Amino acid sequence: MWDNLKWLESVEKLRGIAERTNADVIFGHDPEQRKALTLAPNGYYS
């Protein structure tokens, strides 16, 4: 968070991994995204 370049590199790395693997990125700090997820025991996320 204190090094803008490192933060951007990290975001781009995660974005690339998600695109290459067709992964869903789940942000643990995003309450709106959490509302849209199907959580355990009815889903894949806990």
PQR file of N, CA, C, O and H, with PARSE charges and radii, in Angstrom:
ATOM      1  N   MET A   1       0.813  -1.196   0.000 -0.4000 1.5000
ATOM      2  CA  MET A   1       0.000   0.000   0.000 -0.0000 2.0000
ATOM      3  C   MET A   1       0.860   1.264   0.000  0.5500 1.7000
ATOM      4  O   MET A   1       0.393   2.336  -0.386 -0.5500 1.4000
ATOM      5  N   TRP A   2       2.089   1.140   0.424 -0.4000 1.5000
ATOM      6  CA  TRP A   2       2.929   2.331   0.489 -0.0000 2.0000
ATOM      7  C   TRP A   2       3.762   2.524  -0.782  0.5500 1.7000
ATOM      8  O   TRP A   2       4.323   3.595  -1.011 -0.5500 1.4000
ATOM      9  H   TRP A   2       2.468   0.270   0.737  0.4000 1.0000
ATOM     10  N   ASP A   3       3.833   1.481  -1.597 -0.4000 1.5000
ATOM     11  CA  ASP A   3       4.610   1.547  -2.828 -0.0000 2.0000
ATOM     12  C   ASP A   3       3.642   1.357  -3.994  0.5500 1.7000
ATOM     13  O   ASP A   3       3.251   0.232  -4.304 -0.5500 1.4000
ATOM     14  H   ASP A   3       3.377   0.610  -1.411  0.4000 1.0000
ATOM     15  N   ASN A   4       3.262   2.452  -4.633 -0.4000 1.5000
ATOM     16  CA  ASN A   4       2.255   2.392  -5.686 -0.0000 2.0000
ATOM     17  C   ASN A   4       2.649   1.461  -6.825  0.5500 1.7000
ATOM     18  O   ASN A   4       1.797   0.752  -7.361 -0.5500 1.4000
ATOM     19  H   ASN A   4       3.581   3.366  -4.381  0.4000 1.0000
ATOM     20  N   LEU A   5       3.902   1.449  -7.200 -0.4000 1.5000
ATOM     21  CA  LEU A   5       4.349   0.591  -8.290 -0.0000 2.0000
ATOM     22  C   LEU A   5       4.214  -0.885  -7.907  0.5500 1.7000
ATOM     23  O   LEU A   5       3.728  -1.688  -8.703 -0.5500 1.4000
ATOM     24  H   LEU A   5       4.595   2.025  -6.765  0.4000 1.0000
ATOM     25  N   LYS A   6       4.635  -1.240  -6.712 -0.4000 1.5000
ATOM     26  CA  LYS A   6       4.518  -2.633  -6.252 -0.0000 2.0000
ATOM     27  C   LYS A   6       3.058  -3.043  -6.147  0.5500 1.7000
ATOM     28  O   LYS A   6       2.708  -4.176  -6.477 -0.5500 1.4000
ATOM     29  H   LYS A   6       5.030  -0.588  -6.066  0.4000 1.0000
ATOM     30  N   TRP A   7       2.206  -2.139  -5.693 -0.4000 1.5000
ATOM     31  CA  TRP A   7       0.776  -2.431  -5.597 -0.0000 2.0000
ATOM     32  C   TRP A   7       0.212  -2.725  -6.990  0.5500 1.7000
ATOM     33  O   TRP A   7      -0.520  -3.698  -7.173 -0.5500 1.4000
ATOM     34  H   TRP A   7       2.490  -1.219  -5.425  0.4000 1.0000
ATOM     35  N   LEU A   8       0.549  -1.891  -7.961 -0.4000 1.5000
ATOM     36  CA  LEU A   8       0.068  -2.082  -9.317 -0.0000 2.0000
ATOM     37  C   LEU A   8       0.600  -3.387  -9.909  0.5500 1.7000
ATOM     38  O   LEU A   8      -0.142  -4.104 -10.580 -0.5500 1.4000
ATOM     39  H   LEU A   8       1.143  -1.100  -7.813  0.4000 1.0000
ATOM     40  N   GLU A   9       1.860  -3.699  -9.671 -0.4000 1.5000
ATOM     41  CA  GLU A   9       2.427  -4.958 -10.152 -0.0000 2.0000
ATOM     42  C   GLU A   9       1.683  -6.144  -9.550  0.5500 1.7000
ATOM     43  O   GLU A   9       1.424  -7.128 -10.243 -0.5500 1.4000
ATOM     44  H   GLU A   9       2.462  -3.116  -9.125  0.4000 1.0000
ATOM     45  N   SER A  10       1.344  -6.061  -8.290 -0.4000 1.5000
ATOM     46  CA  SER A  10       0.614  -7.130  -7.619 -0.0000 2.0000
ATOM     47  C   SER A  10      -0.782  -7.307  -8.216  0.5500 1.7000
ATOM     48  O   SER A  10      -1.216  -8.432  -8.463 -0.5500 1.4000
ATOM     49  H   SER A  10       1.555  -5.261  -7.727  0.4000 1.0000
ATOM     50  N   VAL A  11      -1.474  -6.207  -8.444 -0.4000 1.5000
ATOM     51  CA  VAL A  11      -2.804  -6.260  -9.048 -0.0000 2.0000
ATOM     52  C   VAL A  11      -2.733  -6.878 -10.436  0.5500 1.7000
ATOM     53  O   VAL A  11      -3.565  -7.715 -10.786 -0.5500 1.4000
ATOM     54  H   VAL A  11      -1.121  -5.294  -8.244  0.4000 1.0000
ATOM     55  N   GLU A  12      -1.754  -6.475 -11.225 -0.4000 1.5000
ATOM     56  CA  GLU A  12      -1.611  -7.011 -12.574 -0.0000 2.0000
ATOM     57  C   GLU A  12      -1.261  -8.498 -12.552  0.5500 1.7000
ATOM     58  O   GLU A  12      -1.724  -9.260 -13.401 -0.5500 1.4000
ATOM     59  H   GLU A  12      -1.078  -5.795 -10.941  0.4000 1.0000
ATOM     60  N   LYS A  13      -0.451  -8.905 -11.589 -0.4000 1.5000
ATOM     61  CA  LYS A  13      -0.113 -10.326 -11.455 -0.0000 2.0000
ATOM     62  C   LYS A  13      -1.364 -11.139 -11.158  0.5500 1.7000
ATOM     63  O   LYS A  13      -1.598 -12.168 -11.792 -0.5500 1.4000
ATOM     64  H   LYS A  13      -0.075  -8.286 -10.899  0.4000 1.0000
ATOM     65  N   LEU A  14      -2.167 -10.689 -10.204 -0.4000 1.5000
ATOM     66  CA  LEU A  14      -3.403 -11.396  -9.861 -0.0000 2.0000
ATOM     67  C   LEU A  14      -4.380 -11.407 -11.030  0.5500 1.7000
ATOM     68  O   LEU A  14      -5.018 -12.425 -11.297 -0.5500 1.4000
ATOM     69  H   LEU A  14      -1.977  -9.853  -9.689  0.4000 1.0000
ATOM     70  N   ARG A  15      -4.498 -10.296 -11.720 -0.4000 1.5000
ATOM     71  CA  ARG A  15      -5.379 -10.222 -12.889 -0.0000 2.0000
ATOM     72  C   ARG A  15      -4.941 -11.220 -13.960  0.5500 1.7000
ATOM     73  O   ARG A  15      -5.777 -11.897 -14.557 -0.5500 1.4000
ATOM     74  H   ARG A  15      -3.980  -9.468 -11.503  0.4000 1.0000
ATOM     75  N   GLY A  16      -3.648 -11.311 -14.202 -0.4000 1.5000
ATOM     76  CA  GLY A  16      -3.127 -12.247 -15.193 -0.0000 2.0000
ATOM     77  C   GLY A  16      -3.399 -13.693 -14.816  0.5500 1.7000
ATOM     78  O   GLY A  16      -3.804 -14.494 -15.659 -0.5500 1.4000
ATOM     79  H   GLY A  16      -2.968 -10.761 -13.717  0.4000 1.0000
ATOM     80  N   ILE A  17      -3.178 -14.030 -13.548 -0.4000 1.5000
ATOM     81  CA  ILE A  17      -3.453 -15.389 -13.079 -0.0000 2.0000
ATOM     82  C   ILE A  17      -4.931 -15.717 -13.251  0.5500 1.7000
ATOM     83  O   ILE A  17      -5.279 -16.796 -13.730 -0.5500 1.4000
ATOM     84  H   ILE A  17      -2.849 -13.380 -12.863  0.4000 1.0000
ATOM     85  N   ALA A  18      -5.789 -14.799 -12.867 -0.4000 1.5000
ATOM     86  CA  ALA A  18      -7.235 -15.026 -12.982 -0.0000 2.0000
ATOM     87  C   ALA A  18      -7.642 -15.230 -14.436  0.5500 1.7000
ATOM     88  O   ALA A  18      -8.458 -16.101 -14.738 -0.5500 1.4000
ATOM     89  H   ALA A  18      -5.507 -13.923 -12.478  0.4000 1.0000
ATOM     90  N   GLU A  19      -7.084 -14.440 -15.327 -0.4000 1.5000
ATOM     91  CA  GLU A  19      -7.427 -14.572 -16.750 -0.0000 2.0000
ATOM     92  C   GLU A  19      -6.920 -15.890 -17.327  0.5500 1.7000
ATOM     93  O   GLU A  19      -7.640 -16.552 -18.074 -0.5500 1.4000
ATOM     94  H   GLU A  19      -6.421 -13.732 -15.083  0.4000 1.0000
ATOM     95  N   ARG A  20      -5.691 -16.280 -16.991 -0.4000 1.5000
ATOM     96  CA  ARG A  20      -5.114 -17.513 -17.541 -0.0000 2.0000
ATOM     97  C   ARG A  20      -5.801 -18.764 -17.012  0.5500 1.7000
ATOM     98  O   ARG A  20      -5.879 -19.772 -17.715 -0.5500 1.4000
ATOM     99  H   ARG A  20      -5.106 -15.742 -16.384  0.4000 1.0000
ATOM    100  N   THR A  21      -6.293 -18.710 -15.798 -0.4000 1.5000
ATOM    101  CA  THR A  21      -6.876 -19.900 -15.166 -0.0000 2.0000
ATOM    102  C   THR A  21      -8.394 -19.853 -15.103  0.5500 1.7000
ATOM    103  O   THR A  21      -9.022 -20.767 -14.567 -0.5500 1.4000
ATOM    104  H   THR A  21      -6.230 -17.891 -15.227  0.4000 1.0000
ATOM    105  N   ASN A  22      -8.992 -18.791 -15.649 -0.4000 1.5000
ATOM    106  CA  ASN A  22     -10.445 -18.608 -15.598 -0.0000 2.0000
ATOM    107  C   ASN A  22     -10.955 -18.648 -14.152  0.5500 1.7000
ATOM    108  O   ASN A  22     -12.006 -19.220 -13.865 -0.5500 1.4000
ATOM    109  H   ASN A  22      -8.482 -18.049 -16.085  0.4000 1.0000
ATOM    110  N   ALA A  23     -10.194 -18.034 -13.260 -0.4000 1.5000
ATOM    111  CA  ALA A  23     -10.510 -18.051 -11.838 -0.0000 2.0000
ATOM    112  C   ALA A  23     -11.405 -16.878 -11.447  0.5500 1.7000
ATOM    113  O   ALA A  23     -11.409 -15.832 -12.095 -0.5500 1.4000
ATOM    114  H   ALA A  23      -9.339 -17.569 -13.493  0.4000 1.0000
ATOM    115  N   ASP A  24     -12.149 -17.079 -10.387 -0.4000 1.5000
ATOM    116  CA  ASP A  24     -12.887 -15.991  -9.754 -0.0000 2.0000
ATOM    117  C   ASP A  24     -11.995 -15.389  -8.684  0.5500 1.7000
ATOM    118  O   ASP A  24     -11.410 -16.118  -7.882 -0.5500 1.4000
ATOM    119  H   ASP A  24     -12.145 -17.930  -9.861  0.4000 1.0000
ATOM    120  N   VAL A  25     -11.885 -14.087  -8.660 -0.4000 1.5000
ATOM    121  CA  VAL A  25     -11.121 -13.407  -7.622 -0.0000 2.0000
ATOM    122  C   VAL A  25     -12.117 -12.950  -6.567  0.5500 1.7000
ATOM    123  O   VAL A  25     -13.054 -12.206  -6.854 -0.5500 1.4000
ATOM    124  H   VAL A  25     -12.360 -13.494  -9.311  0.4000 1.0000
ATOM    125  N   ILE A  26     -11.896 -13.408  -5.344 -0.4000 1.5000
ATOM    126  CA  ILE A  26     -12.786 -13.067  -4.245 -0.0000 2.0000
ATOM    127  C   ILE A  26     -12.042 -12.130  -3.305  0.5500 1.7000
ATOM    128  O   ILE A  26     -10.991 -12.467  -2.759 -0.5500 1.4000
ATOM    129  H   ILE A  26     -11.134 -14.013  -5.111  0.4000 1.0000
ATOM    130  N   PHE A  27     -12.616 -10.949  -3.134 -0.4000 1.5000
ATOM    131  CA  PHE A  27     -12.011  -9.941  -2.278 -0.0000 2.0000
ATOM    132  C   PHE A  27     -12.608 -10.065  -0.881  0.5500 1.7000
ATOM    133  O   PHE A  27     -13.801  -9.829  -0.689 -0.5500 1.4000
ATOM    134  H   PHE A  27     -13.469 -10.676  -3.577  0.4000 1.0000
ATOM    135  N   GLY A  28     -11.794 -10.431   0.078 -0.4000 1.5000
ATOM    136  CA  GLY A  28     -12.279 -10.635   1.432 -0.0000 2.0000
ATOM    137  C   GLY A  28     -12.797  -9.373   2.092  0.5500 1.7000
ATOM    138  O   GLY A  28     -13.466  -9.454   3.123 -0.5500 1.4000
ATOM    139  H   GLY A  28     -10.825 -10.623  -0.078  0.4000 1.0000
ATOM    140  N   HIS A  29     -12.511  -8.216   1.534 -0.4000 1.5000
ATOM    141  CA  HIS A  29     -12.904  -6.950   2.135 -0.0000 2.0000
ATOM    142  C   HIS A  29     -14.069  -6.299   1.395  0.5500 1.7000
ATOM    143  O   HIS A  29     -14.355  -5.122   1.613 -0.5500 1.4000
ATOM    144  H   HIS A  29     -11.968  -8.150   0.697  0.4000 1.0000
ATOM    145  N   ASP A  30     -14.748  -7.052   0.517 -0.4000 1.5000
ATOM    146  CA  ASP A  30     -15.812  -6.467  -0.294 -0.0000 2.0000
ATOM    147  C   ASP A  30     -17.176  -7.035   0.098  0.5500 1.7000
ATOM    148  O   ASP A  30     -17.570  -8.089  -0.400 -0.5500 1.4000
ATOM    149  H   ASP A  30     -14.516  -8.008   0.339  0.4000 1.0000
ATOM    150  N   PRO A  31     -17.897  -6.350   0.980 -0.5600 1.5000
ATOM    151  CA  PRO A  31     -19.187  -6.882   1.436  0.2800 2.0000
ATOM    152  C   PRO A  31     -20.214  -7.019   0.314  0.5500 1.7000
ATOM    153  O   PRO A  31     -21.083  -7.888   0.391 -0.5500 1.4000
ATOM    154  N   GLU A  32     -20.142  -6.200  -0.709 -0.4000 1.5000
ATOM    155  CA  GLU A  32     -21.093  -6.307  -1.824 -0.0000 2.0000
ATOM    156  C   GLU A  32     -20.825  -7.576  -2.640  0.5500 1.7000
ATOM    157  O   GLU A  32     -21.761  -8.262  -3.051 -0.5500 1.4000
ATOM    158  H   GLU A  32     -19.436  -5.495  -0.772  0.4000 1.0000
ATOM    159  N   GLN A  33     -19.564  -7.879  -2.869 -0.4000 1.5000
ATOM    160  CA  GLN A  33     -19.244  -9.106  -3.592 -0.0000 2.0000
ATOM    161  C   GLN A  33     -19.677 -10.321  -2.777  0.5500 1.7000
ATOM    162  O   GLN A  33     -20.206 -11.283  -3.333 -0.5500 1.4000
ATOM    163  H   GLN A  33     -18.804  -7.322  -2.535  0.4000 1.0000
ATOM    164  N   ARG A  34     -19.461 -10.284  -1.490 -0.4000 1.5000
ATOM    165  CA  ARG A  34     -19.830 -11.412  -0.617 -0.0000 2.0000
ATOM    166  C   ARG A  34     -21.320 -11.704  -0.701  0.5500 1.7000
ATOM    167  O   ARG A  34     -21.726 -12.866  -0.680 -0.5500 1.4000
ATOM    168  H   ARG A  34     -19.032  -9.502  -1.039  0.4000 1.0000
ATOM    169  N   LYS A  35     -22.127 -10.676  -0.795 -0.4000 1.5000
ATOM    170  CA  LYS A  35     -23.575 -10.882  -0.905 -0.0000 2.0000
ATOM    171  C   LYS A  35     -23.942 -11.671  -2.157  0.5500 1.7000
ATOM    172  O   LYS A  35     -24.944 -12.387  -2.163 -0.5500 1.4000
ATOM    173  H   LYS A  35     -21.797  -9.732  -0.812  0.4000 1.0000
ATOM    174  N   ALA A  36     -23.147 -11.550  -3.212 -0.4000 1.5000
ATOM    175  CA  ALA A  36     -23.437 -12.208  -4.480 -0.0000 2.0000
ATOM    176  C   ALA A  36     -22.920 -13.648  -4.543  0.5500 1.7000
ATOM    177  O   ALA A  36     -23.243 -14.372  -5.485 -0.5500 1.4000
ATOM    178  H   ALA A  36     -22.334 -10.969  -3.207  0.4000 1.0000
ATOM    179  N   LEU A  37     -22.126 -14.073  -3.560 -0.4000 1.5000
ATOM    180  CA  LEU A  37     -21.553 -15.412  -3.576 -0.0000 2.0000
ATOM    181  C   LEU A  37     -22.499 -16.424  -2.944  0.5500 1.7000
ATOM    182  O   LEU A  37     -23.254 -16.096  -2.029 -0.5500 1.4000
ATOM    183  H   LEU A  37     -21.863 -13.484  -2.795  0.4000 1.0000
ATOM    184  N   THR A  38     -22.450 -17.647  -3.436 -0.4000 1.5000
ATOM    185  CA  THR A  38     -23.159 -18.748  -2.803 -0.0000 2.0000
ATOM    186  C   THR A  38     -22.190 -19.377  -1.824  0.5500 1.7000
ATOM    187  O   THR A  38     -21.188 -19.968  -2.227 -0.5500 1.4000
ATOM    188  H   THR A  38     -21.837 -17.914  -4.179  0.4000 1.0000
ATOM    189  N   LEU A  39     -22.478 -19.256  -0.559 -0.4000 1.5000
ATOM    190  CA  LEU A  39     -21.551 -19.694   0.478 -0.0000 2.0000
ATOM    191  C   LEU A  39     -21.875 -21.096   0.971  0.5500 1.7000
ATOM    192  O   LEU A  39     -22.982 -21.597   0.769 -0.5500 1.4000
ATOM    193  H   LEU A  39     -23.292 -18.777  -0.231  0.4000 1.0000
ATOM    194  N   ALA A  40     -20.899 -21.725   1.619 -0.4000 1.5000
ATOM    195  CA  ALA A  40     -21.077 -23.052   2.198 -0.0000 2.0000
ATOM    196  C   ALA A  40     -22.208 -23.012   3.218  0.5500 1.7000
ATOM    197  O   ALA A  40     -22.387 -21.992   3.884 -0.5500 1.4000
ATOM    198  H   ALA A  40     -20.000 -21.318   1.783  0.4000 1.0000
ATOM    199  N   PRO A  41     -22.950 -24.054   3.356 -0.5600 1.5000
ATOM    200  CA  PRO A  41     -22.789 -25.375   2.741  0.2800 2.0000
ATOM    201  C   PRO A  41     -23.469 -25.505   1.390  0.5500 1.7000
ATOM    202  O   PRO A  41     -23.472 -26.598   0.822 -0.5500 1.4000
ATOM    203  N   ASN A  42     -24.037 -24.450   0.858 -0.4000 1.5000
ATOM    204  CA  ASN A  42     -24.775 -24.518  -0.414 -0.0000 2.0000
ATOM    205  C   ASN A  42     -23.926 -24.191  -1.625  0.5500 1.7000
ATOM    206  O   ASN A  42     -24.421 -24.257  -2.750 -0.5500 1.4000
ATOM    207  H   ASN A  42     -24.034 -23.563   1.319  0.4000 1.0000
ATOM    208  N   GLY A  43     -22.672 -23.841  -1.433 -0.4000 1.5000
ATOM    209  CA  GLY A  43     -21.845 -23.428  -2.558 -0.0000 2.0000
ATOM    210  C   GLY A  43     -20.407 -23.823  -2.358  0.5500 1.7000
ATOM    211  O   GLY A  43     -20.078 -24.636  -1.494 -0.5500 1.4000
ATOM    212  H   GLY A  43     -22.270 -23.787  -0.519  0.4000 1.0000
ATOM    213  N   TYR A  44     -19.557 -23.235  -3.170 -0.4000 1.5000
ATOM    214  CA  TYR A  44     -18.137 -23.580  -3.167 -0.0000 2.0000
ATOM    215  C   TYR A  44     -17.322 -22.713  -2.232  0.5500 1.7000
ATOM    216  O   TYR A  44     -16.192 -23.067  -1.897 -0.5500 1.4000
ATOM    217  H   TYR A  44     -19.825 -22.574  -3.871  0.4000 1.0000
ATOM    218  N   TYR A  45     -17.861 -21.595  -1.805 -0.4000 1.5000
ATOM    219  CA  TYR A  45     -17.094 -20.642  -1.009 -0.0000 2.0000
ATOM    220  C   TYR A  45     -17.519 -20.701   0.440  0.5500 1.7000
ATOM    221  O   TYR A  45     -18.688 -20.933   0.745 -0.5500 1.4000
ATOM    222  H   TYR A  45     -18.780 -21.308  -2.077  0.4000 1.0000
ATOM    223  N   SER A  46     -16.577 -20.495   1.323 -0.4000 1.5000
ATOM    224  CA  SER A  46     -16.921 -20.478   2.744 -0.0000 2.0000
ATOM    225  C   SER A  46     -16.480 -19.177   3.375  0.5500 1.7000
ATOM    226  O   SER A  46     -16.682 -18.971   4.572 -0.5500 1.4000
ATOM    227  H   SER A  46     -15.627 -20.308   1.075  0.4000 1.0000
TER
END
